[in-house]
Amino acid sequence: MSAIKERLQTLGLTLPKAAAPVANYVPFVRTGNLVVISGQICFGADGTIAAEHKGKVGGNVSAEAGKDAARLCALNILAQLEAAVGDLDRALVQCVRLGGFINAAPGFSAVAGVMNGASDLMVELLGDRGRHARSTVGVAELPLDAAVEVEALFEVR
């Protein structure tokens, strides 16, 4: 078993099946030694968005539930990366960047803490290879009323 899969198992997590796009785009693009992962929303292992991860963070979605949603986005990102490169342990060089979009209620500005759900998981699973640059913004709406969407850029072999 790979080191990343072992860490997932230790945390009680598994990578979901890579989600199919919900519109006219591809889930990832590989160019040279870079893989760009399209924005991934907070689908759970069953391929649906849980009620607690739908809506506006700071409104009907708590900041803690938003952080959990960001963590699910990170798992979906890694599922897409695995679909792009196969063996994550062998292929992954570095998580270069994460971009987070938080479906924020008016006046909710604690978006960085919500996005830590994704950032923290990358570091927990990948160690120093998971440390990344990041942008996080609050937005008015997200696809399927998701609380969080995260996109990523990775360097690979």
C-alpha positions as CSV (number, residue, x, y, z in Angstrom):
1,M,0.0,0.0,0.0
2,S,1.3,3.5,-0.8
3,A,2.3,5.9,1.9
4,I,-0.4,8.3,1.0
5,K,-3.1,5.6,1.1
6,E,-1.7,4.5,4.5
7,R,-2.1,8.0,5.8
8,L,-5.6,8.2,4.5
9,Q,-6.4,4.9,6.2
10,T,-4.9,6.1,9.4
11,L,-7.2,9.1,9.3
12,G,-10.2,6.9,8.5
13,L,-10.4,8.3,4.9
14,T,-10.5,6.9,1.4
15,L,-10.2,8.6,-1.9
16,P,-13.6,8.8,-3.6
17,K,-14.1,7.9,-7.3
18,A,-13.0,10.9,-9.4
19,A,-16.2,12.9,-10.1
20,A,-17.3,13.5,-13.7
21,P,-17.6,17.1,-14.7
22,V,-21.0,18.8,-14.3
23,A,-20.6,21.1,-17.3
24,N,-18.5,21.7,-20.4
25,Y,-14.9,21.2,-19.1
26,V,-12.5,18.5,-18.2
27,P,-11.6,17.5,-14.6
28,F,-7.9,18.0,-15.1
29,V,-5.3,19.0,-17.7
30,R,-1.8,17.8,-17.7
31,T,0.8,19.9,-19.5
32,G,4.5,19.1,-19.1
33,N,5.1,18.5,-15.4
34,L,2.0,20.3,-14.2
35,V,-1.5,19.1,-13.5
36,V,-4.3,21.6,-13.1
37,I,-7.3,20.2,-11.3
38,S,-10.6,21.9,-12.1
39,G,-12.6,23.1,-9.1
40,Q,-13.9,20.3,-7.0
41,I,-17.0,20.7,-4.9
42,C,-17.7,18.9,-1.6
43,F,-19.1,15.6,-2.8
44,G,-19.1,12.9,-0.2
45,A,-18.1,9.3,-0.7
46,D,-21.6,8.6,-2.1
47,G,-21.2,11.2,-4.8
48,T,-23.7,13.6,-3.3
49,I,-23.4,16.8,-1.3
50,A,-24.6,16.4,2.3
51,A,-27.2,18.8,3.6
52,E,-24.8,20.3,6.0
53,H,-22.5,21.2,3.1
54,K,-25.1,23.0,1.0
55,G,-25.7,26.7,1.3
56,K,-23.9,29.7,2.7
57,V,-21.1,29.4,5.2
58,G,-21.8,31.9,8.0
59,G,-25.5,31.5,7.2
60,N,-27.2,28.0,7.2
61,V,-23.7,26.3,7.1
62,S,-21.5,26.6,10.1
63,A,-17.8,27.6,9.7
64,E,-16.9,24.1,11.1
65,A,-19.1,22.4,8.5
66,G,-17.6,24.6,5.9
67,K,-14.1,23.4,6.9
68,D,-15.3,19.8,6.7
69,A,-16.6,20.6,3.2
70,A,-13.2,22.0,2.2
71,R,-11.6,18.8,3.4
72,L,-14.0,16.8,1.1
73,C,-13.0,19.1,-1.8
74,A,-9.3,18.2,-1.1
75,L,-10.1,14.5,-1.2
76,N,-11.9,15.0,-4.5
77,I,-8.9,16.9,-5.8
78,L,-6.6,14.0,-4.9
79,A,-8.9,11.6,-6.6
80,Q,-8.7,13.6,-9.8
81,L,-4.9,13.8,-9.4
82,E,-4.7,10.0,-9.1
83,A,-6.9,9.7,-12.2
84,A,-4.4,12.0,-14.0
85,V,-1.1,10.4,-12.9
86,G,-1.8,7.0,-11.4
87,D,0.4,6.3,-8.4
88,L,0.5,9.4,-6.2
89,D,3.5,8.4,-4.2
90,R,5.6,8.0,-7.4
91,A,4.3,10.9,-9.5
92,L,3.6,13.7,-7.0
93,V,6.4,16.2,-6.6
94,Q,4.5,19.1,-5.0
95,C,1.1,20.7,-4.4
96,V,1.9,24.1,-5.8
97,R,-1.3,26.0,-5.3
98,L,-4.9,25.7,-4.0
99,G,-7.6,28.1,-4.8
100,G,-10.7,28.2,-2.6
101,F,-14.1,29.5,-3.2
102,I,-16.4,29.8,-0.1
103,N,-20.1,30.3,-0.7
104,A,-20.2,33.0,2.0
105,A,-23.2,34.7,3.6
106,P,-23.1,38.5,3.5
107,G,-20.7,39.7,6.1
108,F,-18.9,36.4,6.6
109,S,-15.2,37.1,6.3
110,A,-13.6,34.1,8.0
111,V,-13.1,32.3,4.7
112,A,-9.4,31.6,5.3
113,G,-10.3,29.4,8.3
114,V,-12.8,27.5,6.2
115,M,-10.2,26.9,3.5
116,N,-7.8,25.5,6.1
117,G,-9.9,22.3,5.9
118,A,-8.3,21.6,2.5
119,S,-4.9,23.0,3.2
120,D,-4.5,21.1,6.5
121,L,-5.5,17.8,4.8
122,M,-2.9,18.3,2.0
123,V,-0.2,18.8,4.6
124,E,-1.4,15.9,6.8
125,L,-1.4,13.5,3.8
126,L,1.6,14.8,1.8
127,G,3.9,16.3,4.4
128,D,6.1,19.0,2.9
129,R,5.0,18.1,-0.6
130,G,1.5,19.3,0.5
131,R,2.7,22.8,1.5
132,H,1.3,25.2,-1.1
133,A,0.5,28.8,-2.1
134,R,-3.1,29.7,-1.8
135,S,-5.9,32.1,-2.6
136,T,-9.3,32.1,-0.8
137,V,-12.3,34.2,-1.7
138,G,-15.9,34.4,-0.6
139,V,-18.4,34.2,-3.4
140,A,-22.1,34.7,-3.8
141,E,-23.0,31.3,-5.3
142,L,-21.4,27.9,-6.2
143,P,-22.6,25.1,-8.4
144,L,-25.2,22.8,-6.9
145,D,-25.4,25.2,-3.9
146,A,-22.1,23.7,-2.6
147,A,-20.6,25.5,0.4
148,V,-17.0,25.2,-0.9
149,E,-15.2,24.6,-4.1
150,V,-11.4,24.1,-4.4
151,E,-9.1,24.0,-7.5
152,A,-5.5,22.9,-7.5
153,L,-2.1,22.9,-9.3
154,F,0.4,20.1,-8.8
155,E,3.9,19.5,-10.0
156,V,4.4,15.8,-11.1
157,R,7.0,13.5,-12.6
